[in-house]
Amino acid sequence: MGDMIYQEARLEEYENIGKLQANSFLDSPFLTIITDVLKKSDYYPAFVET
């Protein structure tokens, strides 16, 4: 396996980074329990992203 290269995120990348992180955790049991509390389950992806 090759070396990992890290770089500091640029300000214009933050929105995409947030979407990537949110999508990575949509199925997390810690977060899915929140869907019962939301008024509409359709709001769940936006909630996790926020």
N, CA, C and O atoms as a Tripos MOL2 file, in Angstrom:
@<TRIPOS>MOLECULE
protein
  200   199    50     0     0
PROTEIN
NO_CHARGES

@<TRIPOS>ATOM
      1 N           0.8540   -1.1830    0.0000 N.3       1 MET1
      2 CA          0.0000    0.0000    0.0000 C.3       1 MET1
      3 C           0.8900    1.2330    0.0000 C.2       1 MET1
      4 O           1.9140    1.2600    0.6830 O.2       1 MET1
      5 N           0.5140    2.2400   -0.7500 N.am      2 GLY2
      6 CA          1.3040    3.4600   -0.8450 C.3       2 GLY2
      7 C           1.1130    4.3800    0.3460 C.2       2 GLY2
      8 O           0.2520    4.1640    1.1980 O.2       2 GLY2
      9 N           1.9220    5.3840    0.3760 N.am      3 ASP3
     10 CA          1.8380    6.3850    1.4360 C.3       3 ASP3
     11 C           0.6020    7.2530    1.2410 C.2       3 ASP3
     12 O           0.1800    7.5020    0.1120 O.2       3 ASP3
     13 N           0.0320    7.7080    2.3370 N.am      4 MET4
     14 CA         -1.0910    8.6370    2.2780 C.3       4 MET4
     15 C          -0.5380   10.0530    2.2620 C.2       4 MET4
     16 O           0.4180   10.3710    2.9700 O.2       4 MET4
     17 N          -1.1400   10.8780    1.4600 N.am      5 ILE5
     18 CA         -0.7400   12.2780    1.3790 C.3       5 ILE5
     19 C          -1.8960   13.1200    1.9270 C.2       5 ILE5
     20 O          -3.0260   13.0170    1.4500 O.2       5 ILE5
     21 N          -1.6130   13.9290    2.9040 N.am      6 TYR6
     22 CA         -2.6070   14.7980    3.5150 C.3       6 TYR6
     23 C          -2.3660   16.2310    3.0760 C.2       6 TYR6
     24 O          -1.2370   16.6560    2.8340 O.2       6 TYR6
     25 N          -3.4700   16.9570    2.9830 N.am      7 GLN7
     26 CA         -3.3550   18.3850    2.7120 C.3       7 GLN7
     27 C          -4.4500   19.0980    3.4880 C.2       7 GLN7
     28 O          -5.4960   18.5180    3.7780 O.2       7 GLN7
     29 N          -4.2110   20.3130    3.8100 N.am      8 GLU8
     30 CA         -5.2220   21.1080    4.4940 C.3       8 GLU8
     31 C          -6.3390   21.4250    3.5140 C.2       8 GLU8
     32 O          -6.0890   21.8110    2.3710 O.2       8 GLU8
     33 N          -7.5650   21.2610    3.9680 N.am      9 ALA9
     34 CA         -8.7120   21.5320    3.1120 C.3       9 ALA9
     35 C          -8.8060   23.0320    2.8180 C.2       9 ALA9
     36 O          -8.5360   23.8740    3.6740 O.2       9 ALA9
     37 N          -9.1920   23.3260    1.6000 N.am     10 ARG10
     38 CA         -9.4190   24.7230    1.2140 C.3      10 ARG10
     39 C         -10.8650   25.0870    1.5520 C.2      10 ARG10
     40 O         -11.7340   24.2150    1.5830 O.2      10 ARG10
     41 N         -11.1180   26.3390    1.8000 N.am     11 LEU11
     42 CA        -12.4370   26.8100    2.1990 C.3      11 LEU11
     43 C         -13.5170   26.3700    1.2110 C.2      11 LEU11
     44 O         -14.6150   26.0030    1.6290 O.2      11 LEU11
     45 N         -13.2300   26.4000   -0.0660 N.am     12 GLU12
     46 CA        -14.2320   26.0350   -1.0770 C.3      12 GLU12
     47 C         -14.5060   24.5240   -1.1100 C.2      12 GLU12
     48 O         -15.4300   24.0870   -1.7960 O.2      12 GLU12
     49 N         -13.7330   23.7350   -0.3950 N.am     13 GLU13
     50 CA        -13.9360   22.2900   -0.3560 C.3      13 GLU13
     51 C         -14.7980   21.8480    0.8280 C.2      13 GLU13
     52 O         -15.2380   20.6990    0.8670 O.2      13 GLU13
     53 N         -15.0410   22.7150    1.7690 N.am     14 TYR14
     54 CA        -15.7140   22.3330    3.0070 C.3      14 TYR14
     55 C         -17.1180   21.7840    2.7790 C.2      14 TYR14
     56 O         -17.5090   20.8250    3.4450 O.2      14 TYR14
     57 N         -17.8770   22.3570    1.8700 N.am     15 GLU15
     58 CA        -19.2370   21.8700    1.6300 C.3      15 GLU15
     59 C         -19.2050   20.4250    1.1270 C.2      15 GLU15
     60 O         -19.9800   19.5910    1.5950 O.2      15 GLU15
     61 N         -18.3240   20.1300    0.1870 N.am     16 ASN16
     62 CA        -18.2200   18.7670   -0.3400 C.3      16 ASN16
     63 C         -17.7030   17.7990    0.7180 C.2      16 ASN16
     64 O         -18.1280   16.6450    0.7610 O.2      16 ASN16
     65 N         -16.8040   18.2530    1.5590 N.am     17 ILE17
     66 CA        -16.2880   17.4070    2.6380 C.3      17 ILE17
     67 C         -17.4230   17.0760    3.6060 C.2      17 ILE17
     68 O         -17.5480   15.9350    4.0500 O.2      17 ILE17
     69 N         -18.2370   18.0530    3.9270 N.am     18 GLY18
     70 CA        -19.3790   17.8240    4.8170 C.3      18 GLY18
     71 C         -20.3550   16.8230    4.2280 C.2      18 GLY18
     72 O         -20.8570   15.9580    4.9450 O.2      18 GLY18
     73 N         -20.6320   16.9220    2.9350 N.am     19 LYS19
     74 CA        -21.5320   15.9740    2.2730 C.3      19 LYS19
     75 C         -20.9440   14.5680    2.2900 C.2      19 LYS19
     76 O         -21.6640   13.5990    2.5320 O.2      19 LYS19
     77 N         -19.6580   14.4490    2.0390 N.am     20 LEU20
     78 CA        -18.9980   13.1500    2.0640 C.3      20 LEU20
     79 C         -19.0830   12.5220    3.4470 C.2      20 LEU20
     80 O         -19.4070   11.3410    3.5790 O.2      20 LEU20
     81 N         -18.7950   13.3030    4.4680 N.am     21 GLN21
     82 CA        -18.8590   12.7820    5.8370 C.3      21 GLN21
     83 C         -20.2890   12.3830    6.2040 C.2      21 GLN21
     84 O         -20.5010   11.3340    6.8130 O.2      21 GLN21
     85 N         -21.2570   13.2000    5.8430 N.am     22 ALA22
     86 CA        -22.6480   12.8940    6.1570 C.3      22 ALA22
     87 C         -23.0710   11.5900    5.4830 C.2      22 ALA22
     88 O         -23.6800   10.7270    6.1160 O.2      22 ALA22
     89 N         -22.7490   11.4510    4.2110 N.am     23 ASN23
     90 CA        -23.1180   10.2280    3.4950 C.3      23 ASN23
     91 C         -22.4350    8.9980    4.0770 C.2      23 ASN23
     92 O         -22.9860    7.8990    4.0190 O.2      23 ASN23
     93 N         -21.2610    9.1680    4.6290 N.am     24 SER24
     94 CA        -20.5290    8.0530    5.2140 C.3      24 SER24
     95 C         -21.1850    7.5420    6.4910 C.2      24 SER24
     96 O         -20.9870    6.3860    6.8650 O.2      24 SER24
     97 N         -21.9570    8.3800    7.1600 N.am     25 PHE25
     98 CA        -22.5310    8.0070    8.4510 C.3      25 PHE25
     99 C         -24.0610    7.9050    8.4430 C.2      25 PHE25
    100 O         -24.6720    7.8110    9.5070 O.2      25 PHE25
    101 N         -24.6810    7.9230    7.2720 N.am     26 LEU26
    102 CA        -26.1450    7.8610    7.2130 C.3      26 LEU26
    103 C         -26.7060    6.5910    7.8420 C.2      26 LEU26
    104 O         -27.8050    6.6160    8.3960 O.2      26 LEU26
    105 N         -25.9810    5.4920    7.7670 N.am     27 ASP27
    106 CA        -26.4600    4.2220    8.3120 C.3      27 ASP27
    107 C         -25.9670    3.9470    9.7310 C.2      27 ASP27
    108 O         -26.1840    2.8570   10.2600 O.2      27 ASP27
    109 N         -25.3250    4.8960   10.3310 N.am     28 SER28
    110 CA        -24.7970    4.7130   11.6760 C.3      28 SER28
    111 C         -25.9460    4.5520   12.6790 C.2      28 SER28
    112 O         -26.8390    5.3980   12.7260 O.2      28 SER28
    113 N         -25.9380    3.4820   13.4790 N.am     29 PRO29
    114 CA        -27.0050    3.3030   14.4730 C.3      29 PRO29
    115 C         -27.1210    4.4860   15.4300 C.2      29 PRO29
    116 O         -28.2160    4.8130   15.8880 O.2      29 PRO29
    117 N         -26.0070    5.1190   15.7280 N.am     30 PHE30
    118 CA        -26.0250    6.2800   16.6200 C.3      30 PHE30
    119 C         -26.8760    7.4050   16.0370 C.2      30 PHE30
    120 O         -27.5460    8.1260   16.7770 O.2      30 PHE30
    121 N         -26.8520    7.5570   14.7180 N.am     31 LEU31
    122 CA        -27.5990    8.6370   14.0770 C.3      31 LEU31
    123 C         -28.9950    8.2210   13.6180 C.2      31 LEU31
    124 O         -29.9150    9.0380   13.6360 O.2      31 LEU31
    125 N         -29.1670    6.9630   13.2070 N.am     32 THR32
    126 CA        -30.4740    6.5600   12.6800 C.3      32 THR32
    127 C         -31.5810    6.6210   13.7230 C.2      32 THR32
    128 O         -32.7530    6.7060   13.3560 O.2      32 THR32
    129 N         -31.2520    6.5820   15.0080 N.am     33 ILE33
    130 CA        -32.2970    6.6940   16.0320 C.3      33 ILE33
    131 C         -32.9560    8.0680   16.0000 C.2      33 ILE33
    132 O         -34.0540    8.2460   16.5280 O.2      33 ILE33
    133 N         -32.2970    9.0250   15.3880 N.am     34 ILE34
    134 CA        -32.8300   10.3900   15.3080 C.3      34 ILE34
    135 C         -34.0140   10.4790   14.3540 C.2      34 ILE34
    136 O         -34.8550   11.3670   14.4920 O.2      34 ILE34
    137 N         -34.0880    9.5590   13.3780 N.am     35 THR35
    138 CA        -35.1500    9.6510   12.3710 C.3      35 THR35
    139 C         -36.5350    9.6260   13.0010 C.2      35 THR35
    140 O         -37.4630   10.2320   12.4660 O.2      35 THR35
    141 N         -36.6910    8.9420   14.1210 N.am     36 ASP36
    142 CA        -37.9970    8.8920   14.7910 C.3      36 ASP36
    143 C         -38.3970   10.2440   15.3820 C.2      36 ASP36
    144 O         -39.5840   10.5020   15.5780 O.2      36 ASP36
    145 N         -37.4420   11.0920   15.6610 N.am     37 VAL37
    146 CA        -37.6970   12.3830   16.2850 C.3      37 VAL37
    147 C         -38.0010   13.4600   15.2370 C.2      37 VAL37
    148 O         -38.6880   14.4390   15.5290 O.2      37 VAL37
    149 N         -37.4920   13.2760   14.0370 N.am     38 LEU38
    150 CA        -37.6960   14.2770   12.9880 C.3      38 LEU38
    151 C         -39.1520   14.3010   12.5330 C.2      38 LEU38
    152 O         -39.8300   13.2740   12.5510 O.2      38 LEU38
    153 N         -39.6230   15.4650   12.1280 N.am     39 LYS39
    154 CA        -41.0030   15.5830   11.6600 C.3      39 LYS39
    155 C         -41.2190   14.7640   10.3880 C.2      39 LYS39
    156 O         -42.2690   14.1460   10.2080 O.2      39 LYS39
    157 N         -40.2220   14.7650    9.5180 N.am     40 LYS40
    158 CA        -40.2860   13.9710    8.2830 C.3      40 LYS40
    159 C         -38.9540   13.2510    8.1170 C.2      40 LYS40
    160 O         -37.8920   13.8640    8.2320 O.2      40 LYS40
    161 N         -39.0130   11.9610    7.8480 N.am     41 SER41
    162 CA        -37.7730   11.2080    7.6820 C.3      41 SER41
    163 C         -36.9820   11.6790    6.4630 C.2      41 SER41
    164 O         -35.7870   11.4070    6.3540 O.2      41 SER41
    165 N         -37.6470   12.3820    5.5510 N.am     42 ASP42
    166 CA        -36.9470   12.9370    4.3780 C.3      42 ASP42
    167 C         -35.9000   13.9680    4.7870 C.2      42 ASP42
    168 O         -34.9700   14.2460    4.0300 O.2      42 ASP42
    169 N         -36.0490   14.5320    5.9760 N.am     43 TYR43
    170 CA        -35.1070   15.5490    6.4570 C.3      43 TYR43
    171 C         -33.8150   14.9480    7.0080 C.2      43 TYR43
    172 O         -32.8490   15.6670    7.2650 O.2      43 TYR43
    173 N         -33.8040   13.6400    7.1850 N.am     44 TYR44
    174 CA        -32.6630   12.9850    7.8270 C.3      44 TYR44
    175 C         -31.3160   13.2690    7.1540 C.2      44 TYR44
    176 O         -30.3820   13.6640    7.8510 O.2      44 TYR44
    177 N         -31.1670   13.0880    5.8320 N.am     45 PRO45
    178 CA        -29.8450   13.3740    5.2150 C.3      45 PRO45
    179 C         -29.3870   14.8120    5.4510 C.2      45 PRO45
    180 O         -28.2110   15.0360    5.7400 O.2      45 PRO45
    181 N         -30.2730   15.7770    5.3380 N.am     46 ALA46
    182 CA        -29.9010   17.1710    5.5660 C.3      46 ALA46
    183 C         -29.5320   17.3990    7.0250 C.2      46 ALA46
    184 O         -28.6240   18.1740    7.3250 O.2      46 ALA46
    185 N         -30.2370   16.7240    7.9360 N.am     47 PHE47
    186 CA        -29.9110   16.8480    9.3570 C.3      47 PHE47
    187 C         -28.5070   16.3410    9.6440 C.2      47 PHE47
    188 O         -27.7340   16.9980   10.3410 O.2      47 PHE47
    189 N         -28.1760   15.1610    9.1010 N.am     48 VAL48
    190 CA        -26.8500   14.5920    9.3390 C.3      48 VAL48
    191 C         -25.7660   15.4850    8.7360 C.2      48 VAL48
    192 O         -24.6980   15.6570    9.3250 O.2      48 VAL48
    193 N         -26.0380   16.0420    7.5820 N.am     49 GLU49
    194 CA        -25.0580   16.9280    6.9440 C.3      49 GLU49
    195 C         -24.8310   18.1730    7.7890 C.2      49 GLU49
    196 O         -23.7000   18.6410    7.9200 O.2      49 GLU49
    197 N         -25.8850   18.7020    8.3530 N.am     50 THR50
    198 CA        -25.7560   19.8890    9.1940 C.3      50 THR50
    199 C         -24.9650   19.5830   10.4280 C.2      50 THR50
    200 O         -24.7510   20.4660   11.2590 O.2      50 THR50
@<TRIPOS>BOND
     1     1     2 1
     2     2     3 1
     3     3     4 2
     4     3     5 am
     5     5     6 1
     6     6     7 1
     7     7     8 2
     8     7     9 am
     9     9    10 1
    10    10    11 1
    11    11    12 2
    12    11    13 am
    13    13    14 1
    14    14    15 1
    15    15    16 2
    16    15    17 am
    17    17    18 1
    18    18    19 1
    19    19    20 2
    20    19    21 am
    21    21    22 1
    22    22    23 1
    23    23    24 2
    24    23    25 am
    25    25    26 1
    26    26    27 1
    27    27    28 2
    28    27    29 am
    29    29    30 1
    30    30    31 1
    31    31    32 2
    32    31    33 am
    33    33    34 1
    34    34    35 1
    35    35    36 2
    36    35    37 am
    37    37    38 1
    38    38    39 1
    39    39    40 2
    40    39    41 am
    41    41    42 1
    42    42    43 1
    43    43    44 2
    44    43    45 am
    45    45    46 1
    46    46    47 1
    47    47    48 2
    48    47    49 am
    49    49    50 1
    50    50    51 1
    51    51    52 2
    52    51    53 am
    53    53    54 1
    54    54    55 1
    55    55    56 2
    56    55    57 am
    57    57    58 1
    58    58    59 1
    59    59    60 2
    60    59    61 am
    61    61    62 1
    62    62    63 1
    63    63    64 2
    64    63    65 am
    65    65    66 1
    66    66    67 1
    67    67    68 2
    68    67    69 am
    69    69    70 1
    70    70    71 1
    71    71    72 2
    72    71    73 am
    73    73    74 1
    74    74    75 1
    75    75    76 2
    76    75    77 am
    77    77    78 1
    78    78    79 1
    79    79    80 2
    80    79    81 am
    81    81    82 1
    82    82    83 1
    83    83    84 2
    84    83    85 am
    85    85    86 1
    86    86    87 1
    87    87    88 2
    88    87    89 am
    89    89    90 1
    90    90    91 1
    91    91    92 2
    92    91    93 am
    93    93    94 1
    94    94    95 1
    95    95    96 2
    96    95    97 am
    97    97    98 1
    98    98    99 1
    99    99   100 2
   100    99   101 am
   101   101   102 1
   102   102   103 1
   103   103   104 2
   104   103   105 am
   105   105   106 1
   106   106   107 1
   107   107   108 2
   108   107   109 am
   109   109   110 1
   110   110   111 1
   111   111   112 2
   112   111   113 am
   113   113   114 1
   114   114   115 1
   115   115   116 2
   116   115   117 am
   117   117   118 1
   118   118   119 1
   119   119   120 2
   120   119   121 am
   121   121   122 1
   122   122   123 1
   123   123   124 2
   124   123   125 am
   125   125   126 1
   126   126   127 1
   127   127   128 2
   128   127   129 am
   129   129   130 1
   130   130   131 1
   131   131   132 2
   132   131   133 am
   133   133   134 1
   134   134   135 1
   135   135   136 2
   136   135   137 am
   137   137   138 1
   138   138   139 1
   139   139   140 2
   140   139   141 am
   141   141   142 1
   142   142   143 1
   143   143   144 2
   144   143   145 am
   145   145   146 1
   146   146   147 1
   147   147   148 2
   148   147   149 am
   149   149   150 1
   150   150   151 1
   151   151   152 2
   152   151   153 am
   153   153   154 1
   154   154   155 1
   155   155   156 2
   156   155   157 am
   157   157   158 1
   158   158   159 1
   159   159   160 2
   160   159   161 am
   161   161   162 1
   162   162   163 1
   163   163   164 2
   164   163   165 am
   165   165   166 1
   166   166   167 1
   167   167   168 2
   168   167   169 am
   169   169   170 1
   170   170   171 1
   171   171   172 2
   172   171   173 am
   173   173   174 1
   174   174   175 1
   175   175   176 2
   176   175   177 am
   177   177   178 1
   178   178   179 1
   179   179   180 2
   180   179   181 am
   181   181   182 1
   182   182   183 1
   183   183   184 2
   184   183   185 am
   185   185   186 1
   186   186   187 1
   187   187   188 2
   188   187   189 am
   189   189   190 1
   190   190   191 1
   191   191   192 2
   192   191   193 am
   193   193   194 1
   194   194   195 1
   195   195   196 2
   196   195   197 am
   197   197   198 1
   198   198   199 1
   199   199   200 2
@<TRIPOS>SUBSTRUCTURE
     1 MET1         2 RESIDUE 1 A MET
     2 GLY2         6 RESIDUE 1 A GLY
     3 ASP3        10 RESIDUE 1 A ASP
     4 MET4        14 RESIDUE 1 A MET
     5 ILE5        18 RESIDUE 1 A ILE
     6 TYR6        22 RESIDUE 1 A TYR
     7 GLN7        26 RESIDUE 1 A GLN
     8 GLU8        30 RESIDUE 1 A GLU
     9 ALA9        34 RESIDUE 1 A ALA
    10 ARG10       38 RESIDUE 1 A ARG
    11 LEU11       42 RESIDUE 1 A LEU
    12 GLU12       46 RESIDUE 1 A GLU
    13 GLU13       50 RESIDUE 1 A GLU
    14 TYR14       54 RESIDUE 1 A TYR
    15 GLU15       58 RESIDUE 1 A GLU
    16 ASN16       62 RESIDUE 1 A ASN
    17 ILE17       66 RESIDUE 1 A ILE
    18 GLY18       70 RESIDUE 1 A GLY
    19 LYS19       74 RESIDUE 1 A LYS
    20 LEU20       78 RESIDUE 1 A LEU
    21 GLN21       82 RESIDUE 1 A GLN
    22 ALA22       86 RESIDUE 1 A ALA
    23 ASN23       90 RESIDUE 1 A ASN
    24 SER24       94 RESIDUE 1 A SER
    25 PHE25       98 RESIDUE 1 A PHE
    26 LEU26      102 RESIDUE 1 A LEU
    27 ASP27      106 RESIDUE 1 A ASP
    28 SER28      110 RESIDUE 1 A SER
    29 PRO29      114 RESIDUE 1 A PRO
    30 PHE30      118 RESIDUE 1 A PHE
    31 LEU31      122 RESIDUE 1 A LEU
    32 THR32      126 RESIDUE 1 A THR
    33 ILE33      130 RESIDUE 1 A ILE
    34 ILE34      134 RESIDUE 1 A ILE
    35 THR35      138 RESIDUE 1 A THR
    36 ASP36      142 RESIDUE 1 A ASP
    37 VAL37      146 RESIDUE 1 A VAL
    38 LEU38      150 RESIDUE 1 A LEU
    39 LYS39      154 RESIDUE 1 A LYS
    40 LYS40      158 RESIDUE 1 A LYS
    41 SER41      162 RESIDUE 1 A SER
    42 ASP42      166 RESIDUE 1 A ASP
    43 TYR43      170 RESIDUE 1 A TYR
    44 TYR44      174 RESIDUE 1 A TYR
    45 PRO45      178 RESIDUE 1 A PRO
    46 ALA46      182 RESIDUE 1 A ALA
    47 PHE47      186 RESIDUE 1 A PHE
    48 VAL48      190 RESIDUE 1 A VAL
    49 GLU49      194 RESIDUE 1 A GLU
    50 THR50      198 RESIDUE 1 A THR
